Amino acid sequence: AVFPQTVLLVSGGHTQVVEVKSLNEMKTVASTMDDSFGESFDKVAKMMGLAYPGGPVIEKLAKEGDPKRYGFTIPLQQKKAFAFSYSGIKNAVRLAVEEGSEADYADIAASFQEVATEHLIRKIKKYLVDHPPKNFAIVGGASANLYLRDKVEAMLAPYGATLYLADLKYCSDNAAMIFAIGNRRPTIVLSALSGEGKQKWSLDLPAGDRPFSGSACLASA
């Protein structure tokens, strides 16, 4: 991996922007306030009675729909805080699904995907004004979304930044990263065995902390 990297982590459990100076030093600069990007795709698919995981299903369905039909509100537009939120979009979609029919699902999916992605792009754009990137990576299961990849690539064009993406075959449940975390922090494993496990764990690593035994959480060329 090339450092430093600004990393967008999008998965079923996380929506974060992380500044990565090295494998030993990472700092989370933005997180979701509620649902994650990937989680919202899963929940929207469930509302429509579609398959799990919802990401690929919604992305495929969205290609057949009109992204402008539903005027879902982009979250946190008036908030200066660098953070994300998907609970509002999820509720708006739920109402659209309840009021519509299966004939409307493609348009709902397309409108949802556009707004969910635009929310990320707008917030990150504001951050990049004062933190121009040299290297940018998208990681996590939801990084397989090609619509998101295209939008991020366009966002980075003015900066001439290098975009790092993992091959799609690696954008799934990341056993290697889970092993790395467990190896680095054995207390996580012990807590899980005692019934006190955490669904989410901070990625922040202060300088000098023990490095990961692998780099599964980073995209490389």
N, C-alpha and C positions, 0 to 999 in steps of 0.2 A: 504494500500500500504506500501511497505517496502522502506525505504530511507537509503542512497542516491540511486538514479537510474540514469543510463544513458538511455535516451529515444530516440528512433528513431520514428519520426512522419512522416508517409507517407500517403498522401491523395490526393484528387483532387486539393487541394489548397496549400498544404505544403509538403516540403521535408526538414526536420530539424533534427538536433541532439541537444537535450536539456539535460543539466545537472540539475537534480532536487534534491535539498537538502531536501526540505520539500514542503508541499502544499503552503507555503508562499514564497518560494525562488526558482526561476528557472532562468537559464541562457542559452540562445541559443548560441551554439558554432559553428554551421554550418547550412547553408541554401542553397537553390537552387538559381542559378544565373538567371534562366529563368523559364522554365516549371517545374512542379513538377512531381514526380514519377507517381502518380495516373493519373494526367492530360495527361501524355504521353501515357499511356495505352488507355485512352479514345480517344485520337486523332488518334492513330494507328488503333483502331477499326473503327473509322469514315472513315478513308482513304479506308478501305476495305468494307465499306458499311454494317458494322456489328452493332449489337445492343448496346445501352447505358444502364448502364455503361459498359465501355470497359474492365475493369479489369478482371472480371470473364470470359468474352468471349475470351479474348486473352489467358488467362491462360489455359482454356479448349482446345482451338485450338492448343496451343503450345505443348500439350502432344502428338499430332499426327505428329509433325514436327521434322526436323533435326536442332538442335541449332547451328550446325557448318557450315551449308551451306552458310550463308551470313556472310561475315567478317566485320560486323559493328564495327566501331572504338569505343573503350572505351573512354569517354570524360575525359579531364583534366589530362591525364596520366603524362604529363610533368610539371604540375602545383603543387607547394607545398601547395598552399592554400587549407584549409579544406572547400571545397564547392562542390556543385553538379551542373550539367547542363544536360538538356535533349533536348535542341533544335537541337543539331547536330544529335543525334540519330533519332529524329523525321524526320528530313529532309532526312537522309539516307534511312529510311524506306519508305518515300514517293516516292523516286526514284525507289526503288525496286518494290513497288506496281505498279507504272506507267509502268515499263518495263516488269512486269510479268503478270500472270493471276491468276484466283482463285485457280488453281492447286498449285500455289506457296505459298498461304497464310499461310498454316500451318508451312512451313519452315521459312517464314518471321516472323511469330509470335514467334516461338521458338527461333530464332536467336535474335530477339529484346528483349524478356524477359530475356534471358541469359545475354546479354550485359548491359541492364538497371539495372539488379540486381548486376552484377559484379562490375559496377561502384560504387554503394553504398558500397559494401563489401570492395573493395580496399581502398576507402577513409577512411572508419571507422576503418579498420585494422591499418592503419598508426596512427590514432589518439589514438587507444587503447594501442599502445606501451608505450606511456608516461602517459596514463590515464587508467590503468587497471580497469575494472569494477568489482564490487561485485554483482550488480543487473543491469539487462538490460531489457528494455521493448520495444516492438513494438506496436505502437498505430496508429489510423487513419484508414480510410476505406480501404486503400490499404494493411493494415496489414493482411487482409484476404487471401492474396496470399500465398499459401502453399509452393511454390517454394522459395519465399523470406524467409519464416519462417525456412525452412530447411537450407538454406545458412547461416542465422544468427546464428542458433544453432551450426553449424559446426565451425563458426568463433569464437564463445565464448568458445568452448571446452577447449582450452589451458589455459584459465583463471579460469576455474571452476566456472564461474559466473552463477547465477540463471537467467533464462530467463522467463519473465512474458509476457503472451499473453492473450488477451481478447477472450472470446468465439466468434466464428464466427458470431453468431446472433447479437452481439453487434458491429460488424465492418461495420457499415453503417452510414448514416447521423446521426450526434450526437446531437440530440436536447437538451440533458441534459447539454452538454458542452456549447452550445450556450446560454442556460438559465443562466448558471453559469457566463459566461463572461458578459452577459447583466446585471445581478444582481450586479456584481462587478463594472462594468463601465457603468452606465446609460447613459453617454454621447454618447456611441456607438449607442444606440437605438435612441436617439434624432437626431443624425447625419443622421442615416438611414432614419428617417421620413422626414428629410429636404432635402433628396437627396444627402447627402454628406457621405454616408456610405463607409467603407473600406472593400474590399474583404479579405484582410489579416490583421491580428493584431498581434503585438509582444506577445510572450508568456513569455517574461522576467518579473520576479517579484523580486524586490529587497527585502532583508530581512526586515521584519517589515511591509511590505505592507499588505493590507487587503487580507486574503486568499479567495480562491474560496469557494463558498457555497457547492460545490460538488467536486468529484474527477474523473469526467467522462473522463478527458483527460489522466488518468493514468491506466495502466493495473495492475491487482491484481491477486493473486494466486487463 
